[in-house]
């Protein structure tokens, strides 16, 4: 069976193709550093709520397509508490069955066929599918290490751009945005036809400073929507819940889209996520502390071994340069065969990803230190 014309235009999802596949590796025990799923369990208070919510009769039936009032109010309260951002729960909030679904749907809800969308390069792999499904024109948004992986708007032609994807902390580079960058971005595009989508999946992980929301910038809701995930900060990747907040016109389109693609989120999931937002700010702080400690361990080991790497300011990934003479794929193969380390090649994240590999540190510290010992053992490849 062949793919339809539309699906044939979309490249295979890298992680959809590779997750769960059998891996042949060298003689050492395998250490999987390829997948960005935090390694702790879902907090007990969330599990308790979920187990009780399953028994509620109201959660065994169809619910309002746009979500429970209690869940939407928890989102509003969270943004007010964390970012001092005021939201309208009906007009500026849309719940999502996983942030990936929302990120892929947003071009259909924002652009017309043929219009230009800028995608971060390097950046998350599946933004592209949403643009192609909407018949948009994807173009790279170059992110360069000398600019801390922030767009240099002065040297980027956005005259025909209708939608821009941003993601900070950045997947895969570990770079972060500042409030000043977000304000400059909003000022630049306010009053134009260009809209912004900010993927805030790694909000909890800001190691030197708390991560700002783009909606904190003055005038942001005229221009931007932000997509938030429960997967990373709350250790809820299997639950597939997120939400979009911000620009009322984009939210209205996204809400209509979801009335045709889903029949309302399972009520028990909404109740569990309500508890997460209302009662688990401490969980986000603990997650950040855990991953900040791991960041420190990684950077100390790589600096001592004189292995070049991008500074890790947020998120859960190390963006590691390949040794001279190695492509991304060749280095991935070397790591697997010689060190029994599984990582992700850089090129699926964009043309500027070639020459890098993405290394997750979503593993316990004992495994992390073992992985670093193996990496340090090949420092000669870099010199």
C-alpha positions in Angstrom: 0.0 0.0 0.0 1.3 3.4 -0.9 0.9 6.7 1.0 -1.6 9.3 -0.1 -0.2 12.3 -1.9 -0.4 14.5 1.2 1.3 11.9 3.5 3.9 11.2 0.8 5.0 14.8 1.0 5.7 14.5 4.8 9.0 12.9 5.8 8.8 10.1 8.3 8.9 11.2 11.9 12.4 10.4 13.1 11.3 9.5 16.7 8.2 7.7 15.4 10.5 5.5 13.3 13.2 4.9 15.9 11.4 4.7 19.3 11.1 1.1 20.5 13.2 -0.4 17.8 15.7 -3.1 18.6 19.2 -1.7 19.0 22.4 -3.5 18.3 25.3 -2.2 20.4 28.8 -2.9 21.7 29.8 -5.2 24.5 29.0 -2.7 27.4 25.5 -2.4 28.9 23.4 0.0 26.7 22.7 3.5 28.0 19.9 5.2 26.2 20.4 8.9 25.9 18.2 9.3 22.8 14.7 10.0 24.2 13.7 13.1 26.1 11.3 11.6 28.7 12.0 12.6 32.3 12.8 9.6 34.4 10.9 10.1 37.6 7.4 8.9 38.4 4.2 10.9 38.3 3.7 12.6 41.7 1.5 10.6 44.1 -1.0 13.5 44.6 -1.7 13.4 40.8 -2.0 9.6 40.8 -4.4 9.7 43.7 -6.6 12.2 42.0 -6.6 10.2 38.8 -7.5 7.0 40.5 -10.5 8.7 42.3 -11.5 10.6 39.2 -11.9 7.4 37.2 -14.8 6.4 39.5 -16.8 9.6 39.0 -19.9 9.1 36.9 -19.4 12.4 35.1 -16.1 11.2 33.8 -17.6 8.2 32.2 -19.5 10.2 29.6 -18.9 12.9 27.0 -17.9 16.2 28.4 -17.8 19.7 27.0 -15.5 19.7 23.9 -13.5 22.7 25.2 -12.8 21.2 28.7 -14.0 21.5 32.2 -14.3 24.9 33.8 -12.2 23.7 36.7 -9.3 22.7 34.4 -9.4 25.9 32.4 -9.5 28.0 35.6 -6.4 26.0 36.9 -4.6 27.0 33.7 -5.6 30.7 34.2 -4.5 30.6 37.9 -1.2 28.9 37.0 -0.3 31.6 34.5 -1.2 34.3 36.9 0.8 32.8 39.7 3.9 31.8 37.7 4.1 34.6 35.1 1.7 37.3 36.2 -0.2 36.8 32.9 -3.9 37.3 32.9 -5.9 34.9 30.6 -9.6 34.6 29.7 -10.5 30.9 30.3 -13.0 30.8 27.4 -11.3 32.9 24.7 -7.6 32.5 25.4 -7.2 28.8 26.5 -7.4 25.6 24.5 -6.7 22.2 26.0 -4.8 19.7 23.8 -4.5 16.0 23.7 -0.7 16.3 23.8 1.2 19.4 22.8 2.5 17.7 19.7 -1.1 17.5 18.4 -1.5 21.2 19.0 1.8 22.1 17.4 1.0 20.2 14.3 -2.5 21.6 14.1 -1.6 25.2 14.5 -0.5 26.0 10.9 -4.0 24.8 9.7 -5.5 27.2 12.2 -3.2 30.1 11.3 -2.1 30.3 7.7 -3.5 29.9 4.2 -2.0 27.5 1.7 1.2 28.7 0.2 2.1 31.1 3.0 5.5 31.1 4.6 6.3 29.6 8.0 9.7 29.9 9.6 10.9 26.8 11.6 13.8 26.9 14.0 17.0 25.3 12.6 18.0 23.5 14.7 14.6 22.8 16.3 12.0 20.1 17.1 11.5 17.8 14.2 7.7 17.6 13.9 6.8 21.3 13.3 7.4 20.6 9.6 4.6 18.0 9.4 2.1 20.6 10.5 3.2 23.1 7.9 3.1 20.6 5.1 -0.4 19.3 6.2 -1.6 22.9 6.0 0.0 23.3 2.5 2.2 26.0 3.8 5.7 26.9 2.7 8.3 26.0 5.4 11.6 27.8 5.5 14.4 27.6 8.1 14.8 30.1 10.9 18.6 30.0 11.4 19.7 29.7 15.0 23.4 30.2 15.4 25.7 29.4 18.4 27.3 32.9 18.2 23.9 34.4 18.8 23.1 31.9 21.7 20.7 30.1 19.3 18.3 33.2 19.3 17.1 34.5 15.9 19.0 37.5 14.6 15.9 39.4 13.4 18.0 42.1 11.7 19.4 39.6 9.3 16.2 37.5 8.6 13.7 38.4 5.9 10.3 38.1 7.5 8.4 40.3 5.0 6.4 37.3 3.7 6.2 35.3 6.9 2.8 34.5 8.4 3.9 32.2 11.2 7.1 31.7 13.2 7.8 28.8 15.6 10.0 29.4 18.6 10.9 27.0 21.4 12.8 28.0 24.6 14.3 26.3 26.4 15.4 25.0 23.0 15.1 21.4 21.9 17.8 20.3 21.0 20.4 23.0 21.9 19.6 23.8 25.6 19.6 27.5 24.9 17.1 29.8 26.6 15.3 33.1 25.8 15.3 36.3 27.9 12.4 38.6 28.6 14.2 41.2 26.5 14.3 38.9 23.5 10.6 38.1 23.8 9.7 41.8 24.1 11.9 42.7 21.1 10.2 39.9 19.1 6.7 41.0 20.0 7.5 44.7 19.2 8.9 43.6 15.9 5.8 41.7 14.8 3.0 43.6 16.5 0.8 45.3 13.9 2.0 42.9 11.1 0.3 39.8 9.8 3.0 37.5 11.3 2.1 35.4 14.3 4.3 33.5 16.8 3.9 30.0 18.3 6.1 29.5 21.3 6.6 25.8 22.3 7.1 26.0 26.1 7.4 22.2 26.7 10.5 22.6 28.9 9.3 25.5 31.0 10.3 23.9 34.3 14.0 23.6 33.3 15.7 26.9 33.6 19.0 26.4 35.4 20.5 29.9 35.8 17.2 31.9 35.7 13.5 31.0 35.6 12.3 30.6 32.0 10.1 33.5 30.9 6.8 33.1 29.1 6.5 34.9 25.8 3.1 36.2 27.1 4.8 38.3 29.7 5.9 40.6 27.0 3.7 43.7 26.6 1.3 43.2 23.7 2.1 39.5 23.3 -1.4 38.3 23.1 -1.9 40.4 20.0 0.8 38.3 18.3 1.5 35.0 20.0 0.2 31.8 21.4 2.2 29.6 23.8 1.9 25.8 24.1 2.5 24.2 27.5 3.1 20.5 28.2 2.5 18.4 31.3 4.9 15.7 30.0 8.2 17.1 31.2 7.8 19.1 34.4 5.2 16.8 36.0 6.6 13.5 34.7 3.3 12.9 32.8 4.5 12.1 29.3 2.2 9.1 28.9 -0.9 11.1 29.7 -0.8 13.2 26.5 -2.1 16.5 27.9 -1.2 20.1 27.2 -2.7 23.4 26.4 -2.4 26.5 24.2 -2.9 30.0 25.6 -2.7 33.5 24.2 -4.0 35.1 21.0 -7.8 34.9 21.0 -8.1 34.5 17.2 -5.7 31.6 17.0 -7.3 30.0 20.0 -10.7 30.3 18.4 -9.4 28.5 15.3 -7.7 25.8 17.3 -10.9 25.2 19.3 -12.9 24.8 16.1 -10.3 22.4 14.7 -10.5 20.3 17.8 -14.3 20.1 17.7 -13.8 18.0 14.6 -10.8 16.0 15.7 -11.6 15.1 19.3 -14.8 14.7 21.3 -13.6 16.3 24.5 -10.7 15.2 26.8 -11.3 12.3 29.2 -12.5 13.9 32.4 -10.2 12.0 34.7 -7.2 13.3 32.8 -8.5 16.8 33.2 -9.0 16.3 37.0 -5.5 14.9 37.4 -4.0 17.9 35.5 -6.0 20.3 37.5 -4.4 19.0 40.6 -1.0 19.2 39.0 -1.4 22.9 38.2 -3.0 23.8 41.5 -0.9 21.8 43.9 2.4 20.8 42.3 4.5 24.0 41.9 7.0 22.3 44.3 7.3 19.4 41.8 8.4 21.8 39.0 11.0 23.3 41.4 12.3 19.8 42.3 12.5 18.8 38.7 14.6 21.9 37.9 16.9 21.2 40.8 17.5 17.6 39.7 18.3 18.5 36.1 20.4 21.5 37.1 22.5 19.2 39.2 22.9 16.8 36.2 23.8 19.8 34.0 26.6 20.7 36.4 27.9 17.2 36.4 27.9 17.1 32.6 29.6 20.4 32.0 32.2 19.8 34.7 33.2 16.5 33.0 33.2 17.9 29.5 35.2 21.0 30.4 37.8 18.9 32.3 38.1 16.6 29.2 38.2 19.6 26.9 35.3 18.3 24.8 33.5 21.1 22.9 29.8 21.4 23.6 27.1 24.1 23.7 26.4 25.6 27.2 23.3 24.0 28.7 21.1 26.8 30.0 17.8 25.0 30.1 15.9 21.9 29.0 17.0 18.3 29.3 19.5 17.9 26.4 23.2 18.3 25.7 24.0 19.5 22.2 27.3 17.8 21.6 29.6 18.6 18.7 30.9 15.6 16.7 34.6 15.0 16.6 36.5 16.3 13.5 35.8 14.1 10.5 32.6 12.6 11.9 29.1 13.2 10.5 26.2 13.0 12.9 25.3 9.5 11.7 28.9 8.3 11.8 29.3 9.5 15.4 26.0 8.0 16.5 27.2 4.7 15.0 30.6 5.0 16.8 28.9 5.8 20.1 26.7 2.8 19.8 29.3 0.3 18.7 32.2 1.4 20.8 30.6 2.9 23.9 27.1 1.3 23.9 25.5 4.8 24.1 22.4 5.5 22.1 21.9 9.2 21.2 20.1 11.1 18.5 21.8 12.5 15.4 21.6 16.2 14.8 20.4 16.3 11.2 16.7 15.5 11.9 16.6 18.8 13.8 17.5 20.8 10.7 20.4 21.4 8.3 22.3 23.2 11.0 22.0 20.1 13.2 24.5 18.2 11.0 27.8 17.8 12.9 26.1 17.5 16.3 24.3 14.8 18.3 21.6 15.3 20.9 22.2 13.7 24.3 19.4 13.5 26.8 20.2 13.5 30.5 16.9 12.1 31.6 18.6 9.2 33.4 19.6 8.7 37.0 23.0 10.1 38.1 24.7 6.8 38.4 24.0 6.0 34.7 24.8 9.6 33.7 28.2 9.4 35.3 28.9 6.1 33.6 27.9 7.6 30.3 30.2 10.6 30.9 33.1 8.3 31.8 32.6 6.6 28.5 32.5 9.9 26.6 35.5 11.2 28.3 37.4 8.1 27.2 37.2 9.3 23.6 38.4 12.8 24.2 41.4 12.0 21.9 38.9 12.1 18.9 38.5 15.8 19.5 42.2 16.6 19.5 
